[in-house]
Amino acid sequence: IGLAVWGVRAQRAMLINLAVFGFALTVLGFYFSSFLDKLDRSMSLLLGGVLFLVGGWLLEKLRRSLIAGMQGAQP
């Protein structure tokens, strides 16, 4: 979150992209380390696919809105 805020304040899209990527890696690591161990293989693959599709869509929507807001705030 701090990296994304820094990217918006510094008006640097690369920092926002890096923050979104780091958050996605954190969620991915948590998902594979703890959640998949509790489910059967087929159910975990099914839920993993849904998580990646919905999560990726939401992260991309957030990233685009942050970059659009950053570009709209330029004098």
N, CA, C and O atoms as a Maestro MAE file, in Angstrom:
{
 s_m_m2io_version
 :::
 2.0.0
}

f_m_ct {
 s_m_title
 :::
 protein
 m_atom[300] {
  # First column is atom index #
  i_m_mmod_type
  r_m_x_coord
  r_m_y_coord
  r_m_z_coord
  i_m_residue_number
  s_m_chain_name
  s_m_pdb_residue_name
  s_m_pdb_atom_name
  i_m_atomic_number
  :::
  1 25 0.840 -1.188 0.000 1 A "ILE " " N  " 7
  2 3 0.000 0.000 0.000 1 A "ILE " " CA " 6
  3 2 0.878 1.242 0.000 1 A "ILE " " C  " 6
  4 15 0.597 2.216 -0.699 1 A "ILE " " O  " 8
  5 25 1.938 1.198 0.786 2 A "GLY " " N  " 7
  6 3 2.852 2.342 0.841 2 A "GLY " " CA " 6
  7 2 3.520 2.614 -0.494 2 A "GLY " " C  " 6
  8 15 3.711 3.767 -0.879 2 A "GLY " " O  " 8
  9 25 3.872 1.553 -1.194 3 A "LEU " " N  " 7
  10 3 4.511 1.717 -2.500 3 A "LEU " " CA " 6
  11 2 3.534 2.318 -3.508 3 A "LEU " " C  " 6
  12 15 3.923 3.142 -4.336 3 A "LEU " " O  " 8
  13 25 2.276 1.912 -3.442 4 A "ALA " " N  " 7
  14 3 1.265 2.475 -4.350 4 A "ALA " " CA " 6
  15 2 1.009 3.943 -4.038 4 A "ALA " " C  " 6
  16 15 0.877 4.755 -4.954 4 A "ALA " " O  " 8
  17 25 0.937 4.291 -2.760 5 A "VAL " " N  " 7
  18 3 0.751 5.694 -2.374 5 A "VAL " " CA " 6
  19 2 1.936 6.539 -2.832 5 A "VAL " " C  " 6
  20 15 1.768 7.650 -3.333 5 A "VAL " " O  " 8
  21 25 3.131 5.994 -2.652 6 A "TRP " " N  " 7
  22 3 4.329 6.693 -3.102 6 A "TRP " " CA " 6
  23 2 4.300 6.898 -4.616 6 A "TRP " " C  " 6
  24 15 4.688 7.960 -5.103 6 A "TRP " " O  " 8
  25 25 3.842 5.889 -5.364 7 A "GLY " " N  " 7
  26 3 3.741 6.005 -6.818 7 A "GLY " " CA " 6
  27 2 2.750 7.061 -7.252 7 A "GLY " " C  " 6
  28 15 2.991 7.784 -8.218 7 A "GLY " " O  " 8
  29 25 1.623 7.156 -6.537 8 A "VAL " " N  " 7
  30 3 0.619 8.175 -6.880 8 A "VAL " " CA " 6
  31 2 1.166 9.563 -6.565 8 A "VAL " " C  " 6
  32 15 1.015 10.488 -7.364 8 A "VAL " " O  " 8
  33 25 1.801 9.711 -5.402 9 A "ARG " " N  " 7
  34 3 2.339 11.034 -5.035 9 A "ARG " " CA " 6
  35 2 3.485 11.462 -5.934 9 A "ARG " " C  " 6
  36 15 3.600 12.639 -6.276 9 A "ARG " " O  " 8
  37 25 4.339 10.512 -6.320 10 A "ALA " " N  " 7
  38 3 5.475 10.830 -7.192 10 A "ALA " " CA " 6
  39 2 5.075 10.825 -8.663 10 A "ALA " " C  " 6
  40 15 5.878 11.166 -9.531 10 A "ALA " " O  " 8
  41 25 3.820 10.434 -8.943 11 A "GLN " " N  " 7
  42 3 3.291 10.348 -10.300 11 A "GLN " " CA " 6
  43 2 4.158 9.442 -11.166 11 A "GLN " " C  " 6
  44 15 4.580 9.812 -12.262 11 A "GLN " " O  " 8
  45 25 4.410 8.242 -10.640 12 A "ARG " " N  " 7
  46 3 5.211 7.244 -11.347 12 A "ARG " " CA " 6
  47 2 4.409 5.957 -11.471 12 A "ARG " " C  " 6
  48 15 4.129 5.290 -10.476 12 A "ARG " " O  " 8
  49 25 4.045 5.618 -12.694 13 A "ALA " " N  " 7
  50 3 3.240 4.424 -12.943 13 A "ALA " " CA " 6
  51 2 4.010 3.152 -12.606 13 A "ALA " " C  " 6
  52 15 3.403 2.153 -12.221 13 A "ALA " " O  " 8
  53 25 5.316 3.169 -12.742 14 A "MET " " N  " 7
  54 3 6.115 1.984 -12.457 14 A "MET " " CA " 6
  55 2 5.993 1.558 -10.993 14 A "MET " " C  " 6
  56 15 5.942 0.362 -10.705 14 A "MET " " O  " 8
  57 25 5.945 2.507 -10.073 15 A "LEU " " N  " 7
  58 3 5.796 2.169 -8.658 15 A "LEU " " CA " 6
  59 2 4.416 1.579 -8.365 15 A "LEU " " C  " 6
  60 15 4.288 0.678 -7.537 15 A "LEU " " O  " 8
  61 25 3.397 2.082 -9.037 16 A "ILE " " N  " 7
  62 3 2.051 1.536 -8.871 16 A "ILE " " CA " 6
  63 2 2.008 0.115 -9.412 16 A "ILE " " C  " 6
  64 15 1.446 -0.773 -8.771 16 A "ILE " " O  " 8
  65 25 2.593 -0.110 -10.577 17 A "ASN " " N  " 7
  66 3 2.629 -1.448 -11.149 17 A "ASN " " CA " 6
  67 2 3.385 -2.406 -10.237 17 A "ASN " " C  " 6
  68 15 2.967 -3.550 -10.063 17 A "ASN " " O  " 8
  69 25 4.471 -1.962 -9.665 18 A "LEU " " N  " 7
  70 3 5.264 -2.788 -8.758 18 A "LEU " " CA " 6
  71 2 4.480 -3.115 -7.491 18 A "LEU " " C  " 6
  72 15 4.569 -4.235 -6.987 18 A "LEU " " O  " 8
  73 25 3.724 -2.170 -6.976 19 A "ALA " " N  " 7
  74 3 2.903 -2.410 -5.784 19 A "ALA " " CA " 6
  75 2 1.819 -3.440 -6.060 19 A "ALA " " C  " 6
  76 15 1.577 -4.320 -5.233 19 A "ALA " " O  " 8
  77 25 1.166 -3.341 -7.210 20 A "VAL " " N  " 7
  78 3 0.128 -4.299 -7.577 20 A "VAL " " CA " 6
  79 2 0.736 -5.689 -7.760 20 A "VAL " " C  " 6
  80 15 0.147 -6.683 -7.336 20 A "VAL " " O  " 8
  81 25 1.888 -5.763 -8.376 21 A "PHE " " N  " 7
  82 3 2.577 -7.039 -8.577 21 A "PHE " " CA " 6
  83 2 2.970 -7.662 -7.240 21 A "PHE " " C  " 6
  84 15 2.802 -8.865 -7.046 21 A "PHE " " O  " 8
  85 25 3.484 -6.865 -6.333 22 A "GLY " " N  " 7
  86 3 3.862 -7.371 -5.013 22 A "GLY " " CA " 6
  87 2 2.668 -7.885 -4.233 22 A "GLY " " C  " 6
  88 15 2.759 -8.910 -3.558 22 A "GLY " " O  " 8
  89 25 1.549 -7.182 -4.321 23 A "PHE " " N  " 7
  90 3 0.340 -7.629 -3.640 23 A "PHE " " CA " 6
  91 2 -0.158 -8.940 -4.225 23 A "PHE " " C  " 6
  92 15 -0.576 -9.833 -3.488 23 A "PHE " " O  " 8
  93 25 -0.117 -9.060 -5.547 24 A "ALA " " N  " 7
  94 3 -0.556 -10.299 -6.193 24 A "ALA " " CA " 6
  95 2 0.342 -11.466 -5.792 24 A "ALA " " C  " 6
  96 15 -0.156 -12.570 -5.573 24 A "ALA " " O  " 8
  97 25 1.644 -11.249 -5.691 25 A "LEU " " N  " 7
  98 3 2.549 -12.314 -5.248 25 A "LEU " " CA " 6
  99 2 2.285 -12.723 -3.806 25 A "LEU " " C  " 6
  100 15 2.370 -13.904 -3.470 25 A "LEU " " O  " 8
  101 25 1.967 -11.764 -2.958 26 A "THR " " N  " 7
  102 3 1.648 -12.077 -1.566 26 A "THR " " CA " 6
  103 2 0.401 -12.940 -1.464 26 A "THR " " C  " 6
  104 15 0.388 -13.924 -0.724 26 A "THR " " O  " 8
  105 25 -0.642 -12.584 -2.196 27 A "VAL " " N  " 7
  106 3 -1.875 -13.368 -2.192 27 A "VAL " " CA " 6
  107 2 -1.614 -14.762 -2.761 27 A "VAL " " C  " 6
  108 15 -2.117 -15.752 -2.230 27 A "VAL " " O  " 8
  109 25 -0.847 -14.841 -3.813 28 A "LEU " " N  " 7
  110 3 -0.509 -16.126 -4.425 28 A "LEU " " CA " 6
  111 2 0.254 -17.013 -3.449 28 A "LEU " " C  " 6
  112 15 -0.037 -18.204 -3.339 28 A "LEU " " O  " 8
  113 25 1.214 -16.453 -2.749 29 A "GLY " " N  " 7
  114 3 1.978 -17.221 -1.771 29 A "GLY " " CA " 6
  115 2 1.113 -17.727 -0.636 29 A "GLY " " C  " 6
  116 15 1.236 -18.881 -0.224 29 A "GLY " " O  " 8
  117 25 0.240 -16.874 -0.128 30 A "PHE " " N  " 7
  118 3 -0.668 -17.294 0.944 30 A "PHE " " CA " 6
  119 2 -1.591 -18.396 0.463 30 A "PHE " " C  " 6
  120 15 -1.828 -19.376 1.169 30 A "PHE " " O  " 8
  121 25 -2.107 -18.229 -0.736 31 A "TYR " " N  " 7
  122 3 -3.062 -19.193 -1.282 31 A "TYR " " CA " 6
  123 2 -2.429 -20.571 -1.397 31 A "TYR " " C  " 6
  124 15 -3.023 -21.567 -0.984 31 A "TYR " " O  " 8
  125 25 -1.232 -20.629 -1.954 32 A "PHE " " N  " 7
  126 3 -0.593 -21.920 -2.146 32 A "PHE " " CA " 6
  127 2 -0.058 -22.512 -0.854 32 A "PHE " " C  " 6
  128 15 -0.031 -23.734 -0.710 32 A "PHE " " O  " 8
  129 25 0.361 -21.695 0.077 33 A "SER " " N  " 7
  130 3 0.964 -22.240 1.290 33 A "SER " " CA " 6
  131 2 -0.050 -22.757 2.298 33 A "SER " " C  " 6
  132 15 0.217 -23.753 2.971 33 A "SER " " O  " 8
  133 25 -1.183 -22.125 2.422 34 A "SER " " N  " 7
  134 3 -2.094 -22.557 3.475 34 A "SER " " CA " 6
  135 2 -3.452 -23.053 2.984 34 A "SER " " C  " 6
  136 15 -3.972 -24.044 3.498 34 A "SER " " O  " 8
  137 25 -4.012 -22.391 2.021 35 A "PHE " " N  " 7
  138 3 -5.374 -22.709 1.627 35 A "PHE " " CA " 6
  139 2 -5.466 -24.001 0.827 35 A "PHE " " C  " 6
  140 15 -6.395 -24.783 1.027 35 A "PHE " " O  " 8
  141 25 -4.517 -24.237 -0.074 36 A "LEU " " N  " 7
  142 3 -4.559 -25.441 -0.900 36 A "LEU " " CA " 6
  143 2 -4.333 -26.706 -0.093 36 A "LEU " " C  " 6
  144 15 -4.798 -27.777 -0.483 36 A "LEU " " O  " 8
  145 25 -3.642 -26.603 1.001 37 A "ASP " " N  " 7
  146 3 -3.398 -27.781 1.829 37 A "ASP " " CA " 6
  147 2 -4.681 -28.332 2.454 37 A "ASP " " C  " 6
  148 15 -4.734 -29.506 2.820 37 A "ASP " " O  " 8
  149 25 -5.686 -27.518 2.576 38 A "LYS " " N  " 7
  150 3 -6.913 -27.915 3.243 38 A "LYS " " CA " 6
  151 2 -7.973 -28.489 2.285 38 A "LYS " " C  " 6
  152 15 -8.984 -29.021 2.743 38 A "LYS " " O  " 8
  153 25 -7.761 -28.391 0.989 39 A "LEU " " N  " 7
  154 3 -8.762 -28.835 0.016 39 A "LEU " " CA " 6
  155 2 -8.239 -29.995 -0.822 39 A "LEU " " C  " 6
  156 15 -7.038 -30.257 -0.881 39 A "LEU " " O  " 8
  157 25 -9.170 -30.675 -1.463 40 A "ASP " " N  " 7
  158 3 -8.767 -31.678 -2.443 40 A "ASP " " CA " 6
  159 2 -8.171 -30.983 -3.652 40 A "ASP " " C  " 6
  160 15 -8.339 -29.777 -3.833 40 A "ASP " " O  " 8
  161 25 -7.482 -31.741 -4.468 41 A "ARG " " N  " 7
  162 3 -6.774 -31.162 -5.601 41 A "ARG " " CA " 6
  163 2 -7.721 -30.497 -6.610 41 A "ARG " " C  " 6
  164 15 -7.467 -29.372 -7.040 41 A "ARG " " O  " 8
  165 25 -8.797 -31.175 -6.987 42 A "SER " " N  " 7
  166 3 -9.695 -30.617 -7.999 42 A "SER " " CA " 6
  167 2 -10.381 -29.344 -7.513 42 A "SER " " C  " 6
  168 15 -10.519 -28.381 -8.267 42 A "SER " " O  " 8
  169 25 -10.809 -29.343 -6.255 43 A "MET " " N  " 7
  170 3 -11.472 -28.157 -5.711 43 A "MET " " CA " 6
  171 2 -10.495 -26.995 -5.603 43 A "MET " " C  " 6
  172 15 -10.859 -25.849 -5.868 43 A "MET " " O  " 8
  173 25 -9.265 -27.280 -5.218 44 A "SER " " N  " 7
  174 3 -8.291 -26.206 -5.085 44 A "SER " " CA " 6
  175 2 -7.932 -25.617 -6.445 44 A "SER " " C  " 6
  176 15 -7.719 -24.410 -6.554 44 A "SER " " O  " 8
  177 25 -7.861 -26.445 -7.480 45 A "LEU " " N  " 7
  178 3 -7.590 -25.919 -8.819 45 A "LEU " " CA " 6
  179 2 -8.755 -25.084 -9.331 45 A "LEU " " C  " 6
  180 15 -8.552 -24.054 -9.973 45 A "LEU " " O  " 8
  181 25 -9.958 -25.522 -9.051 46 A "LEU " " N  " 7
  182 3 -11.137 -24.768 -9.467 46 A "LEU " " CA " 6
  183 2 -11.203 -23.415 -8.767 46 A "LEU " " C  " 6
  184 15 -11.410 -22.386 -9.410 46 A "LEU " " O  " 8
  185 25 -11.028 -23.422 -7.459 47 A "LEU " " N  " 7
  186 3 -11.051 -22.158 -6.719 47 A "LEU " " CA " 6
  187 2 -9.855 -21.274 -7.069 47 A "LEU " " C  " 6
  188 15 -9.969 -20.048 -7.072 47 A "LEU " " O  " 8
  189 25 -8.719 -21.886 -7.360 48 A "GLY " " N  " 7
  190 3 -7.546 -21.110 -7.780 48 A "GLY " " CA " 6
  191 2 -7.795 -20.373 -9.077 48 A "GLY " " C  " 6
  192 15 -7.410 -19.211 -9.216 48 A "GLY " " O  " 8
  193 25 -8.431 -21.031 -10.026 49 A "GLY " " N  " 7
  194 3 -8.754 -20.388 -11.295 49 A "GLY " " CA " 6
  195 2 -9.700 -19.218 -11.118 49 A "GLY " " C  " 6
  196 15 -9.507 -18.158 -11.714 49 A "GLY " " O  " 8
  197 25 -10.719 -19.410 -10.302 50 A "VAL " " N  " 7
  198 3 -11.681 -18.329 -10.042 50 A "VAL " " CA " 6
  199 2 -10.994 -17.172 -9.326 50 A "VAL " " C  " 6
  200 15 -11.219 -16.008 -9.656 50 A "VAL " " O  " 8
  201 25 -10.151 -17.499 -8.338 51 A "LEU " " N  " 7
  202 3 -9.431 -16.453 -7.603 51 A "LEU " " CA " 6
  203 2 -8.534 -15.646 -8.534 51 A "LEU " " C  " 6
  204 15 -8.496 -14.418 -8.448 51 A "LEU " " O  " 8
  205 25 -7.818 -16.320 -9.414 52 A "PHE " " N  " 7
  206 3 -6.913 -15.616 -10.324 52 A "PHE " " CA " 6
  207 2 -7.667 -14.750 -11.317 52 A "PHE " " C  " 6
  208 15 -7.230 -13.638 -11.616 52 A "PHE " " O  " 8
  209 25 -8.788 -15.231 -11.833 53 A "LEU " " N  " 7
  210 3 -9.561 -14.432 -12.784 53 A "LEU " " CA " 6
  211 2 -10.168 -13.194 -12.125 53 A "LEU " " C  " 6
  212 15 -10.017 -12.078 -12.623 53 A "LEU " " O  " 8
  213 25 -10.845 -13.398 -11.020 54 A "VAL " " N  " 7
  214 3 -11.506 -12.279 -10.345 54 A "VAL " " CA " 6
  215 2 -10.473 -11.341 -9.719 54 A "VAL " " C  " 6
  216 15 -10.586 -10.120 -9.833 54 A "VAL " " O  " 8
  217 25 -9.474 -11.914 -9.061 55 A "GLY " " N  " 7
  218 3 -8.437 -11.093 -8.437 55 A "GLY " " CA " 6
  219 2 -7.638 -10.294 -9.452 55 A "GLY " " C  " 6
  220 15 -7.331 -9.124 -9.223 55 A "GLY " " O  " 8
  221 25 -7.300 -10.917 -10.569 56 A "GLY " " N  " 7
  222 3 -6.573 -10.207 -11.617 56 A "GLY " " CA " 6
  223 2 -7.396 -9.083 -12.214 56 A "GLY " " C  " 6
  224 15 -6.874 -8.004 -12.497 56 A "GLY " " O  " 8
  225 25 -8.678 -9.334 -12.407 57 A "TRP " " N  " 7
  226 3 -9.552 -8.294 -12.952 57 A "TRP " " CA " 6
  227 2 -9.653 -7.113 -11.988 57 A "TRP " " C  " 6
  228 15 -9.578 -5.957 -12.405 57 A "TRP " " O  " 8
  229 25 -9.826 -7.411 -10.691 58 A "LEU " " N  " 7
  230 3 -9.928 -6.336 -9.701 58 A "LEU " " CA " 6
  231 2 -8.622 -5.555 -9.558 58 A "LEU " " C  " 6
  232 15 -8.642 -4.330 -9.442 58 A "LEU " " O  " 8
  233 25 -7.494 -6.256 -9.564 59 A "LEU " " N  " 7
  234 3 -6.207 -5.565 -9.462 59 A "LEU " " CA " 6
  235 2 -5.940 -4.685 -10.680 59 A "LEU " " C  " 6
  236 15 -5.420 -3.578 -10.546 59 A "LEU " " O  " 8
  237 25 -6.292 -5.172 -11.857 60 A "GLU " " N  " 7
  238 3 -6.092 -4.366 -13.067 60 A "GLU " " CA " 6
  239 2 -7.004 -3.136 -13.057 60 A "GLU " " C  " 6
  240 15 -6.594 -2.054 -13.477 60 A "GLU " " O  " 8
  241 25 -8.226 -3.300 -12.582 61 A "LYS " " N  " 7
  242 3 -9.153 -2.167 -12.479 61 A "LYS " " CA " 6
  243 2 -8.616 -1.113 -11.507 61 A "LYS " " C  " 6
  244 15 -8.675 0.085 -11.787 61 A "LYS " " O  " 8
  245 25 -8.093 -1.569 -10.361 62 A "LEU " " N  " 7
  246 3 -7.506 -0.663 -9.383 62 A "LEU " " CA " 6
  247 2 -6.274 0.037 -9.945 62 A "LEU " " C  " 6
  248 15 -6.102 1.242 -9.762 62 A "LEU " " O  " 8
  249 25 -5.417 -0.718 -10.629 63 A "ARG " " N  " 7
  250 3 -4.196 -0.149 -11.207 63 A "ARG " " CA " 6
  251 2 -4.533 0.914 -12.243 63 A "ARG " " C  " 6
  252 15 -3.915 1.978 -12.265 63 A "ARG " " O  " 8
  253 25 -5.505 0.634 -13.097 64 A "ARG " " N  " 7
  254 3 -5.890 1.613 -14.124 64 A "ARG " " CA " 6
  255 2 -6.484 2.878 -13.512 64 A "ARG " " C  " 6
  256 15 -6.231 3.982 -13.994 64 A "ARG " " O  " 8
  257 25 -7.275 2.717 -12.449 65 A "SER " " N  " 7
  258 3 -7.870 3.903 -11.831 65 A "SER " " CA " 6
  259 2 -6.801 4.740 -11.122 65 A "SER " " C  " 6
  260 15 -6.873 5.969 -11.142 65 A "SER " " O  " 8
  261 25 -5.813 4.095 -10.497 66 A "LEU " " N  " 7
  262 3 -4.727 4.844 -9.857 66 A "LEU " " CA " 6
  263 2 -3.907 5.613 -10.887 66 A "LEU " " C  " 6
  264 15 -3.562 6.775 -10.667 66 A "LEU " " O  " 8
  265 25 -3.596 4.974 -12.002 67 A "ILE " " N  " 7
  266 3 -2.796 5.641 -13.031 67 A "ILE " " CA " 6
  267 2 -3.607 6.754 -13.706 67 A "ILE " " C  " 6
  268 15 -3.063 7.813 -14.019 67 A "ILE " " O  " 8
  269 25 -4.902 6.519 -13.932 68 A "ALA " " N  " 7
  270 3 -5.744 7.566 -14.520 68 A "ALA " " CA " 6
  271 2 -5.878 8.742 -13.574 68 A "ALA " " C  " 6
  272 15 -5.839 9.891 -14.015 68 A "ALA " " O  " 8
  273 25 -6.033 8.486 -12.292 69 A "GLY " " N  " 7
  274 3 -6.115 9.572 -11.319 69 A "GLY " " CA " 6
  275 2 -4.822 10.338 -11.218 69 A "GLY " " C  " 6
  276 15 -4.825 11.552 -11.016 69 A "GLY " " O  " 8
  277 25 -3.712 9.633 -11.357 70 A "MET " " N  " 7
  278 3 -2.402 10.265 -11.298 70 A "MET " " CA " 6
  279 2 -2.211 11.192 -12.523 70 A "MET " " C  " 6
  280 15 -1.688 12.299 -12.393 70 A "MET " " O  " 8
  281 25 -2.635 10.729 -13.688 71 A "GLN " " N  " 7
  282 3 -2.472 11.534 -14.887 71 A "GLN " " CA " 6
  283 2 -3.433 12.704 -14.918 71 A "GLN " " C  " 6
  284 15 -3.122 13.751 -15.485 71 A "GLN " " O  " 8
  285 25 -4.614 12.534 -14.305 72 A "GLY " " N  " 7
  286 3 -5.579 13.630 -14.234 72 A "GLY " " CA " 6
  287 2 -5.166 14.707 -13.255 72 A "GLY " " C  " 6
  288 15 -5.638 15.839 -13.359 72 A "GLY " " O  " 8
  289 25 -4.294 14.389 -12.303 73 A "ALA " " N  " 7
  290 3 -3.858 15.342 -11.280 73 A "ALA " " CA " 6
  291 2 -2.650 16.163 -11.711 73 A "ALA " " C  " 6
  292 15 -2.234 17.072 -10.991 73 A "ALA " " O  " 8
  293 25 -2.084 15.859 -12.868 74 A "GLN " " N  " 7
  294 3 -0.916 16.611 -13.326 74 A "GLN " " CA " 6
  295 2 -1.350 18.017 -13.737 74 A "GLN " " C  " 6
  296 15 -2.393 18.193 -14.366 74 A "GLN " " O  " 8
  297 25 -0.532 19.027 -13.371 75 A "PRO " " N  " 7
  298 3 -0.891 20.408 -13.732 75 A "PRO " " CA " 6
  299 2 -0.654 20.691 -15.199 75 A "PRO " " C  " 6
  300 15 -0.904 21.804 -15.661 75 A "PRO " " O  " 8
  :::
 }
 m_bond[299] {
  # First column is bond index #
  i_m_from
  i_m_to
  i_m_order
  :::
  1 1 2 1
  2 2 3 1
  3 3 4 2
  4 3 5 1
  5 5 6 1
  6 6 7 1
  7 7 8 2
  8 7 9 1
  9 9 10 1
  10 10 11 1
  11 11 12 2
  12 11 13 1
  13 13 14 1
  14 14 15 1
  15 15 16 2
  16 15 17 1
  17 17 18 1
  18 18 19 1
  19 19 20 2
  20 19 21 1
  21 21 22 1
  22 22 23 1
  23 23 24 2
  24 23 25 1
  25 25 26 1
  26 26 27 1
  27 27 28 2
  28 27 29 1
  29 29 30 1
  30 30 31 1
  31 31 32 2
  32 31 33 1
  33 33 34 1
  34 34 35 1
  35 35 36 2
  36 35 37 1
  37 37 38 1
  38 38 39 1
  39 39 40 2
  40 39 41 1
  41 41 42 1
  42 42 43 1
  43 43 44 2
  44 43 45 1
  45 45 46 1
  46 46 47 1
  47 47 48 2
  48 47 49 1
  49 49 50 1
  50 50 51 1
  51 51 52 2
  52 51 53 1
  53 53 54 1
  54 54 55 1
  55 55 56 2
  56 55 57 1
  57 57 58 1
  58 58 59 1
  59 59 60 2
  60 59 61 1
  61 61 62 1
  62 62 63 1
  63 63 64 2
  64 63 65 1
  65 65 66 1
  66 66 67 1
  67 67 68 2
  68 67 69 1
  69 69 70 1
  70 70 71 1
  71 71 72 2
  72 71 73 1
  73 73 74 1
  74 74 75 1
  75 75 76 2
  76 75 77 1
  77 77 78 1
  78 78 79 1
  79 79 80 2
  80 79 81 1
  81 81 82 1
  82 82 83 1
  83 83 84 2
  84 83 85 1
  85 85 86 1
  86 86 87 1
  87 87 88 2
  88 87 89 1
  89 89 90 1
  90 90 91 1
  91 91 92 2
  92 91 93 1
  93 93 94 1
  94 94 95 1
  95 95 96 2
  96 95 97 1
  97 97 98 1
  98 98 99 1
  99 99 100 2
  100 99 101 1
  101 101 102 1
  102 102 103 1
  103 103 104 2
  104 103 105 1
  105 105 106 1
  106 106 107 1
  107 107 108 2
  108 107 109 1
  109 109 110 1
  110 110 111 1
  111 111 112 2
  112 111 113 1
  113 113 114 1
  114 114 115 1
  115 115 116 2
  116 115 117 1
  117 117 118 1
  118 118 119 1
  119 119 120 2
  120 119 121 1
  121 121 122 1
  122 122 123 1
  123 123 124 2
  124 123 125 1
  125 125 126 1
  126 126 127 1
  127 127 128 2
  128 127 129 1
  129 129 130 1
  130 130 131 1
  131 131 132 2
  132 131 133 1
  133 133 134 1
  134 134 135 1
  135 135 136 2
  136 135 137 1
  137 137 138 1
  138 138 139 1
  139 139 140 2
  140 139 141 1
  141 141 142 1
  142 142 143 1
  143 143 144 2
  144 143 145 1
  145 145 146 1
  146 146 147 1
  147 147 148 2
  148 147 149 1
  149 149 150 1
  150 150 151 1
  151 151 152 2
  152 151 153 1
  153 153 154 1
  154 154 155 1
  155 155 156 2
  156 155 157 1
  157 157 158 1
  158 158 159 1
  159 159 160 2
  160 159 161 1
  161 161 162 1
  162 162 163 1
  163 163 164 2
  164 163 165 1
  165 165 166 1
  166 166 167 1
  167 167 168 2
  168 167 169 1
  169 169 170 1
  170 170 171 1
  171 171 172 2
  172 171 173 1
  173 173 174 1
  174 174 175 1
  175 175 176 2
  176 175 177 1
  177 177 178 1
  178 178 179 1
  179 179 180 2
  180 179 181 1
  181 181 182 1
  182 182 183 1
  183 183 184 2
  184 183 185 1
  185 185 186 1
  186 186 187 1
  187 187 188 2
  188 187 189 1
  189 189 190 1
  190 190 191 1
  191 191 192 2
  192 191 193 1
  193 193 194 1
  194 194 195 1
  195 195 196 2
  196 195 197 1
  197 197 198 1
  198 198 199 1
  199 199 200 2
  200 199 201 1
  201 201 202 1
  202 202 203 1
  203 203 204 2
  204 203 205 1
  205 205 206 1
  206 206 207 1
  207 207 208 2
  208 207 209 1
  209 209 210 1
  210 210 211 1
  211 211 212 2
  212 211 213 1
  213 213 214 1
  214 214 215 1
  215 215 216 2
  216 215 217 1
  217 217 218 1
  218 218 219 1
  219 219 220 2
  220 219 221 1
  221 221 222 1
  222 222 223 1
  223 223 224 2
  224 223 225 1
  225 225 226 1
  226 226 227 1
  227 227 228 2
  228 227 229 1
  229 229 230 1
  230 230 231 1
  231 231 232 2
  232 231 233 1
  233 233 234 1
  234 234 235 1
  235 235 236 2
  236 235 237 1
  237 237 238 1
  238 238 239 1
  239 239 240 2
  240 239 241 1
  241 241 242 1
  242 242 243 1
  243 243 244 2
  244 243 245 1
  245 245 246 1
  246 246 247 1
  247 247 248 2
  248 247 249 1
  249 249 250 1
  250 250 251 1
  251 251 252 2
  252 251 253 1
  253 253 254 1
  254 254 255 1
  255 255 256 2
  256 255 257 1
  257 257 258 1
  258 258 259 1
  259 259 260 2
  260 259 261 1
  261 261 262 1
  262 262 263 1
  263 263 264 2
  264 263 265 1
  265 265 266 1
  266 266 267 1
  267 267 268 2
  268 267 269 1
  269 269 270 1
  270 270 271 1
  271 271 272 2
  272 271 273 1
  273 273 274 1
  274 274 275 1
  275 275 276 2
  276 275 277 1
  277 277 278 1
  278 278 279 1
  279 279 280 2
  280 279 281 1
  281 281 282 1
  282 282 283 1
  283 283 284 2
  284 283 285 1
  285 285 286 1
  286 286 287 1
  287 287 288 2
  288 287 289 1
  289 289 290 1
  290 290 291 1
  291 291 292 2
  292 291 293 1
  293 293 294 1
  294 294 295 1
  295 295 296 2
  296 295 297 1
  297 297 298 1
  298 298 299 1
  299 299 300 2
  :::
 }
}
